Amino acid sequence: MANTVFGTASMREGKHVQAFPQFGPERTGGPVLGFTRVSDEPIDVHSLVYNPDALVVIDPYFALSENSYAGLKEGGFAIANLKPERVDAVKKFKTLAGRKLYALNAWAVSDRVFSGNAIFNTPMIGGLIKVLGFPKIDIIDQVLMERFPGKVGELNATAVKAGNEEVKLA
């Protein structure tokens, strides 16, 4: 869902976009990878993304695994859902050498905004758009309100804003 919201907002700003998921084992709560390509030019590549420029690790369990950052291009960046006390350990991962790590405690944002429900994707979208500088937060809000009308959309928009404000270079 996060990559689709981000991709839709990017398209509305005139970007060319591909956004698609890859599912693991078919079970509730199973890992899901979401891939998004964004470009000012048409995109001719139609494969998985093996060496991304940017990586967002939404699941806090996977954020603690060095393998989650494998393949990230040198000079690229990762944004990870990390509690503050875990940031220093993740910064030491060899797979992050020559890359920037941004930390966002989406647990805390989720707890505040969603009254204890673990919804991490929208705070992480907020962190991503802060680091990238696009798409505009109001475009993200429009996409969220179309997808989730009413209170649910409003809460998700609030979570995006909080993530945008709270993401930090580790």
Backbone hydrogen bonds in HBPLUS format (Angstrom, degrees):
<---DONOR---> <-ACCEPTOR-->    atom                        ^
c    i                          cat <-CA-CA->   ^        H-A-AA   ^      H-
h    n   atom  resd res      DA  || num        DHA   H-A  angle D-A-AA Bond
n    s   type  num  typ     dist DA aas  dist angle  dist       angle   num
A0005-VAL N   A0001-MET O   3.01 MM   4  6.26 162.0  2.04 158.7 162.6     1
A0006-PHE N   A0002-ALA O   2.98 MM   4  6.13 171.1  1.99 153.7 156.5     2
A0007-GLY N   A0003-ASN O   2.85 MM   4  5.81 156.5  1.91 136.3 143.9     3
A0008-THR N   A0004-THR O   2.85 MM   4  5.93 162.4  1.89 147.8 152.5     4
A0009-ALA N   A0005-VAL O   3.05 MM   4  6.23 165.0  2.08 151.2 155.0     5
A0010-SER N   A0006-PHE O   2.97 MM   4  6.16 153.3  2.04 146.4 154.4     6
A0011-MET N   A0007-GLY O   2.93 MM   4  6.20 154.8  1.99 150.2 156.6     7
A0012-ARG N   A0008-THR O   3.10 MM   4  6.38 153.0  2.17 145.1 152.3     8
A0013-GLU N   A0010-SER O   3.03 MM   3  5.15 144.1  2.17  99.3 110.4     9
A0015-LYS N   A0010-SER O   3.14 MM   5  5.55 161.5  2.18 143.7 139.9    10
A0014-GLY N   A0011-MET O   2.83 MM   3  5.07 156.7  1.88 116.1 117.6    11
A0016-HIS N   A0039-SER O   2.76 MM  23  5.15 176.9  1.76 166.2 165.6    12
A0039-SER N   A0016-HIS O   2.90 MM  23  5.15 152.2  1.98 148.6 154.5    13
A0018-GLN N   A0037-ARG O   2.96 MM  19  5.04 149.8  2.05 140.1 144.9    14
A0037-ARG N   A0018-GLN O   2.75 MM  19  5.04 156.5  1.81 145.9 154.1    15
A0020-PHE N   A0035-PHE O   2.92 MM  15  5.40 156.0  1.98 149.5 157.1    16
A0035-PHE N   A0020-PHE O   2.79 MM  15  5.40 178.0  1.79 166.7 166.1    17
A0022-GLN N   A0033-LEU O   2.72 MM  11  5.06 142.1  1.86 153.0 154.6    18
A0033-LEU N   A0022-GLN O   2.90 MM  11  5.06 175.1  1.91 155.7 156.0    19
A0024-GLY N   A0031-PRO O   3.15 MM   7  5.59 144.6  2.28 172.2 167.0    20
A0027-ARG N   A0025-PRO O   2.79 MM   2  5.78 114.8  2.22 117.9 100.8    21
A0030-GLY N   A0027-ARG O   3.07 MM   3  5.39 157.1  2.13 133.9 131.3    22
A0073-LYS N   A0052-PRO O   2.90 MM  21  5.87 174.0  1.90 161.2 163.1    23
A0077-PHE N   A0053-ASP O   3.06 MM  24  6.61 150.2  2.15 150.5 157.7    24
A0055-LEU N   A0077-PHE O   2.98 MM  22  6.43 140.2  2.14 145.8 156.3    25
A0079-ILE N   A0055-LEU O   2.80 MM  24  6.30 152.2  1.88 158.3 167.8    26
A0057-VAL N   A0079-ILE O   2.83 MM  22  6.23 162.3  1.87 159.9 166.0    27
A0081-ASN N   A0057-VAL O   3.04 MM  24  6.25 146.7  2.16 170.0 171.1    28
A0063-ALA N   A0059-ASP O   3.00 MM   4  6.24 139.6  2.17 148.3 160.8    29
A0064-LEU N   A0061-TYR O   3.21 MM   3  5.67 154.9  2.28 107.9 114.9    30
A0065-SER N   A0062-PHE O   3.08 MM   3  5.19 166.6  2.10 110.1 113.5    31
A0068-SER N   A0065-SER O   3.02 MM   3  5.59 151.4  2.11 114.8 122.7    32
A0069-TYR N   A0066-GLU O   3.13 MM   3  5.83 163.4  2.16 120.1 124.6    33
A0070-ALA N   A0067-ASN O   3.20 MM   3  5.19 164.3  2.22 105.7 110.5    34
A0072-LEU N   A0069-TYR O   3.34 MM   3  5.95 166.3  2.36 133.4 135.5    35
A0076-GLY N   A0073-LYS O   2.87 MM   3  5.17 152.7  1.95 131.1 133.0    36
A0075-GLY N   A0098-GLY O   2.83 MM  23  5.80 153.3  1.90 147.4 156.5    37
A0100-LYS N   A0076-GLY O   3.02 MM  24  6.46 161.0  2.05 152.0 153.4    38
A0078-ALA N   A0100-LYS O   2.87 MM  22  6.31 152.5  1.95 152.7 160.2    39
A0102-TYR N   A0078-ALA O   2.75 MM  24  6.07 161.0  1.78 159.4 165.9    40
A0080-ALA N   A0102-TYR O   2.90 MM  22  6.34 160.7  1.94 162.2 163.6    41
A0104-LEU N   A0080-ALA O   3.00 MM  24  6.16 152.4  2.08 165.8 164.1    42
A0082-LEU N   A0104-LEU O   3.05 MM  22  5.74 132.3  2.29 117.7 128.9    43
A0086-ARG N   A0083-LYS O   2.93 MM   3  5.61 165.3  1.95 127.8 132.8    44
A0087-VAL N   A0084-PRO O   3.35 MM   3  5.54 159.1  2.40 108.2 113.9    45
A0090-VAL N   A0086-ARG O   3.33 MM   4  6.58 161.2  2.36 153.5 158.5    46
A0091-LYS N   A0087-VAL O   2.94 MM   4  6.16 156.7  2.00 158.6 165.8    47
A0092-LYS N   A0089-ALA O   3.31 MM   3  5.54 146.2  2.43 101.2 110.2    48
A0093-PHE N   A0090-VAL O   3.04 MM   3  5.55 170.1  2.05 120.5 123.7    49
A0096-LEU N   A0093-PHE O   3.06 MM   3  5.51 159.5  2.10 110.9 117.5    50
A0097-ALA N   A0094-LYS O   3.10 MM   3  5.30 167.2  2.12 110.6 114.6    51
A0099-ARG N   A0096-LEU O   3.02 MM   3  5.17 142.2  2.16 139.1 133.0    52
A0170-ALA N   A0101-LEU O   2.71 MM  69  5.51 167.0  1.73 153.2 156.5    53
A0103-ALA N   A0168-LYS O   2.73 MM  65  5.40 156.1  1.78 163.6 164.9    54
A0168-LYS N   A0103-ALA O   2.98 MM  65  5.40 160.3  2.02 149.1 155.5    55
A0106-ALA N   A0104-LEU O   2.93 MM   2  5.62 126.0  2.23 108.5  92.5    56
A0109-VAL N   A0105-ASN O   3.28 MM   4  6.68 163.2  2.31 148.6 153.1    57
A0110-SER N   A0106-ALA O   2.85 MM   4  5.79 163.9  1.88 141.4 146.8    58
A0111-ASP N   A0107-TRP O   2.89 MM   4  6.07 158.2  1.93 149.4 155.8    59
A0112-ARG N   A0108-ALA O   3.03 MM   4  6.23 161.1  2.07 149.6 153.8    60
A0113-VAL N   A0109-VAL O   2.84 MM   4  6.00 178.6  1.84 164.0 164.5    61
A0114-PHE N   A0110-SER O   2.81 MM   4  5.32 153.1  1.88 138.8 148.0    62
A0116-GLY N   A0111-ASP O   3.15 MM   5  4.05 140.8  2.31 105.1 115.1    63
A0117-ASN N   A0114-PHE O   3.18 MM   3  5.35 165.7  2.21 112.0 116.2    64
A0119-ILE N   A0117-ASN O   3.05 MM   2  5.94 120.2  2.42 111.7  95.5    65
A0124-MET N   A0120-PHE O   3.20 MM   4  6.35 158.1  2.25 152.5 159.0    66
A0125-ILE N   A0121-ASN O   2.97 MM   4  6.28 142.0  2.12 145.4 156.1    67
A0126-GLY N   A0122-THR O   3.17 MM   4  6.43 158.9  2.21 147.9 152.3    68
A0127-GLY N   A0123-PRO O   3.06 MM   4  6.49 149.0  2.16 144.4 152.8    69
A0128-LEU N   A0124-MET O   2.95 MM   4  6.19 157.9  2.00 147.4 153.2    70
A0129-ILE N   A0125-ILE O   2.96 MM   4  6.25 167.4  1.98 161.0 162.7    71
A0130-LYS N   A0126-GLY O   3.17 MM   4  6.29 143.1  2.32 138.6 148.2    72
A0131-VAL N   A0127-GLY O   3.12 MM   4  6.40 161.5  2.16 151.2 154.9    73
A0132-LEU N   A0128-LEU O   2.88 MM   4  6.06 170.1  1.89 160.4 163.5    74
A0133-GLY N   A0129-ILE O   2.87 MM   4  5.43 147.9  1.97 128.7 138.1    75
A0139-ILE N   A0136-LYS O   3.03 MM   3  5.40 133.2  2.25 106.1 118.4    76
A0140-ILE N   A0136-LYS O   3.21 MM   4  6.66 156.1  2.27 151.0 157.7    77
A0141-ASP N   A0137-ILE O   2.94 MM   4  6.23 158.6  1.99 147.7 153.7    78
A0142-GLN N   A0138-ASP O   3.06 MM   4  6.28 153.2  2.14 137.1 143.2    79
A0143-VAL N   A0139-ILE O   3.06 MM   4  6.38 162.9  2.09 152.3 155.9    80
A0144-LEU N   A0140-ILE O   2.91 MM   4  6.18 163.6  1.94 157.4 162.1    81
A0145-MET N   A0141-ASP O   2.87 MM   4  6.08 160.7  1.91 153.9 159.1    82
A0146-GLU N   A0142-GLN O   2.99 MM   4  6.22 146.3  2.11 147.1 155.9    83
A0147-ARG N   A0143-VAL O   3.02 MM   4  6.22 155.2  2.09 147.2 154.1    84
A0148-PHE N   A0144-LEU O   2.69 MM   4  5.73 158.0  1.73 154.4 161.2    85
A0153-GLY N   A0148-PHE O   2.86 MM   5  4.55 106.8  2.41 134.9 140.7    86
A0154-GLU N   A0150-GLY O   3.05 MM   4  6.32 158.3  2.10 151.9 158.8    87
A0155-LEU N   A0151-LYS O   2.87 MM   4  6.10 160.6  1.91 153.7 157.9    88
A0156-ASN N   A0152-VAL O   3.03 MM   4  6.26 160.7  2.07 148.0 153.3    89
A0157-ALA N   A0153-GLY O   2.88 MM   4  6.11 154.9  1.95 148.9 156.0    90
A0158-THR N   A0154-GLU O   2.96 MM   4  6.21 150.9  2.04 145.3 153.3    91
A0159-ALA N   A0155-LEU O   2.94 MM   4  6.25 149.8  2.03 145.9 154.3    92
A0160-VAL N   A0156-ASN O   2.95 MM   4  6.27 149.7  2.04 147.5 155.4    93
A0161-LYS N   A0157-ALA O   3.11 MM   4  6.39 164.0  2.13 148.1 151.5    94
A0162-ALA N   A0158-THR O   2.99 MM   4  6.26 157.6  2.04 147.7 154.0    95
A0163-GLY N   A0159-ALA O   2.92 MM   4  6.11 163.1  1.95 149.5 153.9    96
A0164-ASN N   A0160-VAL O   2.89 MM   4  6.08 154.5  1.95 150.8 158.4    97
A0165-GLU N   A0161-LYS O   3.02 MM   4  6.26 145.5  2.15 144.3 152.8    98
A0166-GLU N   A0162-ALA O   2.92 MM   4  6.04 143.2  2.06 147.3 157.9    99
A0167-VAL N   A0163-GLY O   3.12 MM   4  5.91 136.6  2.32 149.4 151.9   100
